[in-house]
């Protein structure tokens, strides 16, 4: 129902996802107004388990959503390796329940919970699951609610039961709640049902109903009772409370399910085994403060403000419930936001600065170890740490590993490329300027970062970095303010015969007679006096270039 593009929000210099809905709104005048109203509501949700809506635009030519770019893999991709072990599944379930609580608190119903709409990536708590496209299903409903007469048609035979279809009840047939399948009103308990289908698949490795056709799925959700989870996954018999919760989410009557995301959080808390690390750690977090409280608390310089009217006694009570480590963290935070100079003076340098210092000092092994240790919880520093890791691998001579990292995650490290990575890319291009894959990677770096850095390198002393930057700028036409004749003339004195040869050929092609003097110096150099003692180290190419230039007199 949409096309998604990688885009740059120029005002802030950050990558975003641009979602263009394939929908002609001009035929439904009420849709534009409703979209604006709903999109504003979606943009107010700010939670670690929810991918944010940043901006929107709606008009007769189409509808566009600007979304936070979420890195990682979808839950659908993760499940291709098989079911999750219970501890991991419970962590993901808890995080998704927190996301549902955040949107349900705003009166938003997701309507399309499925593995394709969950992305798993690095976060402050380690692995972090996040909801995509929350509430967007409502914006894409066809026909408009105000103009709706009777239930929407069933999907056509042979349609894909794992994707949403325009012109029908919103939702994905394999995951829809019974009330969705019957085109009845939906609420937060509808999301709870789809959450149950998703949890069932995470734990059992299969869906509670097996279709296989779209209509079969819809009928089964309405009519059939799913097999007990412990029958499909006997290993869950040691997790009875968890299995019971999932089956409760799959009840046909909405009133028999947990009522919303907040109720799911509480139900998951009760099902946690008390004798496991997961249970102890997560209970402590859940008992300390609810998701809604954390969402509505805003910490500002010097004071704590509450958007839900928490008084000083309530805040003090919440703080007292935290363990000693949390209290120490709060004290440190208070010192920092108060701006005490002495506290700031003793604050350690940023992790990216420490890593860059290690790389510059040729301590690449230590740098890579520090990056790998930090990345799982890096969050905002992730792009720069990935860039620095690629630079460290390059400096360590591990070019294949460097290329593999950039190919696996090109946009994060390259879009905010650290200067050390830019230097590495220039050196890579010096060695392999015909490499199409490398060209594509370098092209990801924004010109506002790449061009000034490469011009600086090209004007510098002879080196692989200087030569690679010069060749890239020349090939891409970004040579404004750069004297190509002077730079290629200087390259005729390189210790690399290949660089000398290519520089001479390029000077001949440039057609500037000012290059003749430097070319003659090279052409007249005895061949056995070259840097490698080779029979030809650019002398022949220099002579050819002189002849070419004389033709242009």
ABEGO torsion letter per residue (X at the ends): XBBBBBBBBAAAGBBBBBBBBBBBAAABAAAAAAAAAAAAAAAABBBAABBBBABBBBBAAEBBBBBBBBBEBBAAAAAAAEBBBAAAAAAAAAAAAAAAAAAAAAGBBAGBBBAAABBBBBBAAEBBBBBBGBGAAAAABOBBAAABBEBBBBBBBGBBAABBBBGBBBEBAAABBAAAAAGBBBBAAAAAAAAAAAAAAAAAGBBABAOABAAAAAAAAAABBBBBAAAABAAAAABAAAAAAAAAAABABAAABBABAAAAAAAAAAABBAABAAAAAAAAAAAABBAAAAAABBBBBGBBBBAAGBBAAAAAAAAAABBAAAAAAAAAAAAAAAGBAAAAAABBBBAAAAAAAAAAAGBAAAAAAAAAAAAAAAEAAAAAAAAAAAAAAAAAGBAAAAAAAAAABAAAAAABBBAAAAAAAAAAAAABAABAAAAAAAAABBAAAAAAAAAAAAABBBBAAAAAAAAAAAAAGBABGBBAAAAAAAAAABABAAAAAAAAAAAAAAGBAAAAAAAAAAAABBAAABAAGBABBGAAAAAAAAAAAAAAX
